[in-house]
Amino acid sequence: MAPGLELTNVSKTFSAGLGRPPVKAVDEVSLTVDEGRVVAFVGPNGAGKTTTIYMLLGLLRPDIGTLRVLGGKPRALEVRRRIGYQSEIFHTYPFRTAHGALRFYGRLSGLSPETLEQRIDTLLERVGLTAARDRKVGSFSKGMVQRLGLAQALLHEPALLILDEPATGLDPEGRRMVNDIIAEQKARGATVFFSSHVLADVERACDHVVMINRGKIVYSQPMKRTEDDTEVWHIEVKGWNDEAAGRLPDADIAARTDGRVTLACPAAAKHALLRQLLDMPVDIGSVTLYRQTLEDIYMERIGVSPHG
């Protein structure tokens, strides 16, 4: 499968003003995304997510490093025509109706009038704006504007869909809609690259998760491997004492009370640990599967709230 996105040692630095040191927003980022995959790009505010997205869109040039988007250069017209993009806060002309705004963007995409009209009606229904078809956008709520922004990104059936915080301003039903649309785009064969602060949505929607902090990638794994690696077993042990601690000096103690501990171990080590405990003068209590969430991993790697 050919790469949909390739970043190799990409860096971007901005001037911070007179007398202040420059800010390195993206620091030697390398990343490959195969076509047809859904990749989540997560990190705290100011981590470098939007700067990276702007470079993928060709709106910013990297200081060093190379980017390839759908096999070509980000600023190439033939590449841009195959990208759909929704910004974190979608802005459009308030005097246009929802239908008129989509017709305007569709014409810019070069769609024929017949194809455009069909897709406008289909997408307005898909994002829940059919009833607001002829209302001016200036009267829309924030969530309605975001739904319209998603519709414009999908109009030309892009090969690459880039979404910057697509759930901003949406209620739970709207967030579910975004996740469903991401799944539909993947089924169509599109590559989806999206940033999000909502880690529960990331877990449901993506094939691969990438965490960035202070411009550097600090975690990058397929979601399936992330789920497998976060499986931890908790074994309750009664009668824990100095002798037991001496025989298992490397035991990972997740919790401790008087004479009782909870040992934590990965799935691959569970059976061996249980055999060791059976040969010791202790009692084994509950054996419970515990799975870290993506937020647990995020806090370990980044150490701040995903909203911080």
C-alpha positions as CSV (number, residue, x, y, z in Angstrom):
1,M,0.0,0.0,0.0
2,A,1.5,3.4,-1.0
3,P,2.0,6.1,1.6
4,G,-0.8,8.7,1.7
5,L,1.5,11.0,3.8
6,E,5.2,11.0,4.3
7,L,7.1,13.4,6.6
8,T,10.8,13.1,6.9
9,N,12.8,15.1,9.6
10,V,10.4,18.0,9.2
11,S,11.0,21.1,11.4
12,K,9.3,24.5,11.6
13,T,10.5,27.5,13.7
14,F,8.7,30.8,14.2
15,S,10.1,34.1,15.3
16,A,8.7,35.2,18.7
17,G,9.4,38.9,18.3
18,L,12.2,41.3,19.1
19,G,14.4,40.1,21.9
20,R,12.6,36.8,22.4
21,P,14.0,33.4,21.4
22,P,12.4,31.7,18.4
23,V,9.8,29.0,18.9
24,K,10.4,25.6,17.3
25,A,6.8,24.5,16.7
26,V,7.7,21.2,14.9
27,D,11.0,19.5,15.7
28,E,12.3,16.8,13.3
29,V,9.0,15.0,12.9
30,S,9.0,11.8,10.7
31,L,5.8,10.0,10.0
32,T,4.4,7.7,7.3
33,V,0.7,7.1,6.8
34,D,-0.4,4.5,4.3
35,E,-3.3,5.2,2.0
36,G,-6.7,4.2,3.3
37,R,-5.7,4.5,6.9
38,V,-7.2,6.6,9.7
39,V,-4.6,8.3,11.8
40,A,-5.2,10.4,14.9
41,F,-2.8,13.2,15.8
42,V,-3.1,14.2,19.4
43,G,-1.3,16.5,21.9
44,P,-1.8,19.5,24.1
45,N,-2.5,23.0,22.8
46,G,0.7,24.4,21.3
47,A,2.2,20.9,20.7
48,G,2.6,21.5,16.9
49,K,-0.5,19.8,15.5
50,T,-1.9,22.6,13.5
51,T,1.5,23.7,12.3
52,T,2.0,20.2,11.0
53,I,-1.4,20.2,9.3
54,Y,-0.7,23.6,7.6
55,M,2.6,22.1,6.2
56,L,0.7,19.1,4.9
57,L,-1.8,21.5,3.2
58,G,1.0,23.5,1.7
59,L,0.0,26.7,3.6
60,L,3.4,26.7,5.4
61,R,6.8,25.5,4.2
62,P,9.1,23.5,6.5
63,D,12.4,25.0,7.4
64,I,14.1,21.6,6.9
65,G,12.8,18.1,5.9
66,T,10.5,16.8,3.2
67,L,6.8,16.2,2.9
68,R,5.0,14.1,0.4
69,V,1.2,14.1,0.2
70,L,-0.6,11.5,-2.0
71,G,2.7,11.0,-3.6
72,G,3.3,14.6,-4.6
73,K,4.4,18.0,-3.2
74,P,1.8,19.6,-0.9
75,R,1.7,22.8,-2.9
76,A,1.1,21.1,-6.2
77,L,-2.4,21.9,-7.6
78,E,-3.1,18.3,-8.6
79,V,-2.4,17.3,-5.0
80,R,-4.5,20.0,-3.5
81,R,-7.5,19.1,-5.6
82,R,-7.5,15.6,-3.9
83,I,-7.5,17.0,-0.3
84,G,-10.5,17.8,1.8
85,Y,-9.9,20.0,4.9
86,Q,-11.9,21.2,7.8
87,S,-10.3,23.7,10.1
88,E,-10.8,23.7,13.9
89,I,-13.1,26.7,13.6
90,F,-14.8,26.8,10.2
91,H,-15.3,30.3,8.8
92,T,-17.5,31.1,5.8
93,Y,-19.6,33.9,4.4
94,P,-22.4,34.7,6.8
95,F,-24.7,36.1,4.1
96,R,-24.7,32.8,2.2
97,T,-27.2,30.0,2.8
98,A,-26.0,26.5,3.7
99,H,-26.8,25.4,0.1
100,G,-25.2,28.5,-1.4
101,A,-22.0,28.1,0.6
102,L,-21.6,24.5,-0.5
103,R,-22.4,25.5,-4.1
104,F,-19.7,28.1,-3.9
105,Y,-17.1,25.6,-2.6
106,G,-18.2,23.0,-5.0
107,R,-17.6,25.3,-8.0
108,L,-14.1,26.1,-6.6
109,S,-13.5,22.3,-6.6
110,G,-14.5,22.1,-10.3
111,L,-17.5,19.9,-9.8
112,S,-20.2,19.9,-12.6
113,P,-23.5,21.6,-11.7
114,E,-25.4,18.3,-11.9
115,T,-22.9,16.4,-9.6
116,L,-22.7,19.4,-7.3
117,E,-26.5,19.7,-6.7
118,Q,-26.7,16.0,-6.0
119,R,-23.8,16.0,-3.5
120,I,-25.1,19.1,-1.7
121,D,-28.4,17.5,-1.0
122,T,-26.8,14.3,0.1
123,L,-24.3,15.9,2.4
124,L,-26.7,18.4,4.0
125,E,-28.8,15.4,4.9
126,R,-25.7,13.4,6.2
127,V,-24.6,16.2,8.5
128,G,-28.1,17.0,9.7
129,L,-28.6,20.4,8.0
130,T,-31.4,19.6,5.5
131,A,-33.9,21.7,7.5
132,A,-31.4,24.6,7.5
133,R,-30.7,24.3,3.7
134,D,-32.0,27.8,2.9
135,R,-31.0,29.6,6.1
136,K,-28.2,32.1,6.1
137,V,-25.0,30.8,7.8
138,G,-24.8,33.9,10.0
139,S,-27.8,32.6,12.0
140,F,-26.2,29.2,12.6
141,S,-25.0,28.0,16.0
142,K,-21.3,27.0,16.3
143,G,-22.2,23.3,16.0
144,M,-24.2,23.9,12.8
145,V,-21.3,25.8,11.3
146,Q,-18.9,22.9,12.1
147,R,-21.3,20.5,10.4
148,L,-21.3,22.7,7.3
149,G,-17.5,22.8,7.4
150,L,-17.4,19.0,7.4
151,A,-19.8,18.9,4.5
152,Q,-17.6,21.2,2.4
153,A,-14.6,19.1,3.1
154,L,-16.4,16.0,1.7
155,L,-18.0,17.7,-1.4
156,H,-15.4,16.5,-3.9
157,E,-14.9,13.0,-2.4
158,P,-11.2,13.7,-1.5
159,A,-8.6,11.0,-1.5
160,L,-7.2,12.6,1.7
161,L,-9.4,14.1,4.4
162,I,-7.6,16.3,7.0
163,L,-9.7,17.3,10.0
164,D,-8.4,19.7,12.7
165,E,-10.5,19.2,15.8
166,P,-13.6,18.2,13.9
167,A,-15.7,17.7,17.1
168,T,-15.3,21.3,18.2
169,G,-18.6,22.8,19.2
170,L,-20.5,19.5,18.6
171,D,-22.9,17.8,21.0
172,P,-22.5,14.0,21.6
173,E,-24.8,13.2,18.7
174,G,-22.6,15.4,16.5
175,R,-19.4,13.7,17.7
176,R,-20.9,10.3,16.9
177,M,-21.8,11.6,13.4
178,V,-18.1,12.6,12.9
179,N,-16.9,9.2,13.9
180,D,-19.4,7.5,11.6
181,I,-18.3,9.7,8.7
182,I,-14.6,8.9,9.4
183,A,-15.5,5.2,9.2
184,E,-17.4,5.8,5.9
185,Q,-14.5,7.6,4.4
186,K,-12.1,4.8,5.3
187,A,-14.6,2.3,3.8
188,R,-14.5,4.4,0.6
189,G,-10.7,4.1,0.5
190,A,-9.8,7.6,1.6
191,T,-6.9,8.4,4.0
192,V,-8.1,10.3,7.1
193,F,-5.7,12.4,9.2
194,F,-7.4,14.1,12.1
195,S,-6.4,15.9,15.3
196,S,-8.5,15.7,18.4
197,H,-8.6,16.4,22.1
198,V,-11.4,13.8,22.6
199,L,-9.4,10.7,23.3
200,A,-12.5,8.5,23.6
201,D,-13.4,9.4,20.0
202,V,-9.8,8.7,19.0
203,E,-9.9,5.2,20.4
204,R,-13.1,4.4,18.5
205,A,-12.2,6.0,15.2
206,C,-8.5,5.5,14.3
207,D,-6.2,2.8,13.1
208,H,-3.0,4.5,14.3
209,V,-2.5,7.1,17.0
210,V,0.4,9.6,17.1
211,M,1.1,11.8,20.1
212,I,3.1,15.0,19.8
213,N,4.4,17.3,22.5
214,R,6.6,20.4,22.1
215,G,7.0,19.7,18.4
216,K,8.3,16.1,18.8
217,I,6.5,12.8,18.3
218,V,6.5,11.0,21.7
219,Y,4.3,8.0,20.8
220,S,3.3,6.4,17.5
221,Q,1.6,3.0,17.4
222,P,-1.2,1.1,15.6
223,M,-4.3,1.2,17.7
224,K,-4.5,-2.6,17.8
225,R,-1.0,-2.8,19.2
226,T,-1.8,0.0,21.7
227,E,-4.8,-2.0,22.9
228,D,-2.7,-5.2,23.2
229,D,0.2,-3.5,25.0
230,T,-2.2,-1.9,27.6
231,E,-3.5,-5.2,28.9
232,V,-2.4,-5.5,32.5
233,W,-3.4,-8.2,35.1
234,H,-3.9,-7.3,38.7
235,I,-3.3,-10.2,41.2
236,E,-4.4,-9.7,44.8
237,V,-2.0,-11.4,47.2
238,K,-2.8,-11.9,50.9
239,G,-0.1,-12.5,53.5
240,W,2.6,-10.4,51.7
241,N,5.6,-10.0,53.9
242,D,9.4,-9.4,53.7
243,E,10.1,-13.0,52.6
244,A,7.6,-12.7,49.7
245,A,9.1,-9.4,48.7
246,G,12.6,-10.9,48.8
247,R,11.5,-13.7,46.4
248,L,9.9,-11.3,44.0
249,P,12.1,-8.2,44.2
250,D,11.1,-6.9,40.8
251,A,7.3,-7.3,41.4
252,D,5.3,-4.3,40.3
253,I,3.1,-3.4,43.3
254,A,0.0,-1.4,42.1
255,A,-1.6,-1.1,45.6
256,R,-0.6,-2.0,49.1
257,T,-2.5,-2.4,52.4
258,D,-1.5,-4.1,55.7
259,G,-0.4,-7.6,54.7
260,R,-2.0,-7.4,51.3
261,V,-0.8,-6.2,47.9
262,T,-2.0,-6.0,44.4
263,L,0.6,-7.0,41.9
264,A,0.5,-5.8,38.3
265,C,1.9,-7.7,35.3
266,P,1.5,-7.9,31.5
267,A,-0.5,-10.7,30.0
268,A,2.6,-12.5,28.8
269,A,3.9,-12.8,32.4
270,K,0.7,-13.7,34.2
271,H,1.0,-17.5,34.2
272,A,4.7,-17.5,35.3
273,L,3.9,-15.1,38.2
274,L,0.9,-17.2,39.3
275,R,3.1,-20.3,39.4
276,Q,5.7,-18.5,41.5
277,L,3.0,-17.3,43.9
278,L,1.6,-20.8,44.3
279,D,5.0,-22.0,45.5
280,M,5.1,-19.2,48.2
281,P,3.4,-19.1,51.6
282,V,0.8,-16.5,50.5
283,D,-2.9,-16.6,49.4
284,I,-4.0,-15.6,46.0
285,G,-7.1,-13.5,45.9
286,S,-8.7,-11.9,42.9
287,V,-7.1,-12.0,39.4
288,T,-8.5,-9.1,37.4
289,L,-7.8,-7.8,33.9
290,Y,-7.1,-4.1,33.8
291,R,-6.7,-2.2,30.5
292,Q,-5.1,1.2,30.4
293,T,-7.1,3.8,28.4
294,L,-5.6,5.9,25.8
295,E,-5.8,8.8,28.3
296,D,-3.6,6.8,30.7
297,I,-1.0,6.4,28.0
298,Y,-1.4,10.1,27.1
299,M,-0.8,11.2,30.7
300,E,2.3,8.9,30.9
301,R,3.8,10.3,27.7
302,I,2.8,13.9,27.9
303,G,1.9,14.5,31.5
304,V,-0.8,17.1,31.0
305,S,-4.5,16.9,30.3
306,P,-5.3,16.6,26.5
307,H,-7.2,19.8,26.9
308,G,-4.3,21.6,28.5
